[in-house]
């Protein structure tokens, strides 16, 4: 593993898995942007999402399943697991253990993260909570 790959996977698991956002912030360049289905975000929005995840799931763990680096890009396959004990994405706590997998492709330059593309399926999270579609959620919350 290269030095940068070690730094990124360590910061990733500390930030997402332990809620230590400083680990991630220290590696992000001021111009860092993350791209996902929901749009484009800077480091402030990403660290907010990390805090929301930590607050909504107890026993939250993030495992880097696989990580590789090639020509200034790091690819991470990750798995998150936790017990849904707080509101998340508008869904009240279900008490269920959830598992979600995803991947991130992170470009770096001069030891700093500059760009990330993240892919994961929110439907996988909702199905782990046993919310099959929005109609089920709306009926449960009435």
Secondary structure, DSSP 8 states (H G I E B T S, - for coil): --HHHHHHHHHHIIIIIH--HHHHHHHEEEEEEEEETTEEE-HHHHHHHHHHHHHHEEEEEEEEEEEEEETTEEEEEEEEEEEE-S-BTTB-----EEEEEEEEEEEEETTEEEEEEEEE-HHHHHHHTT--SHHHHHHHT-
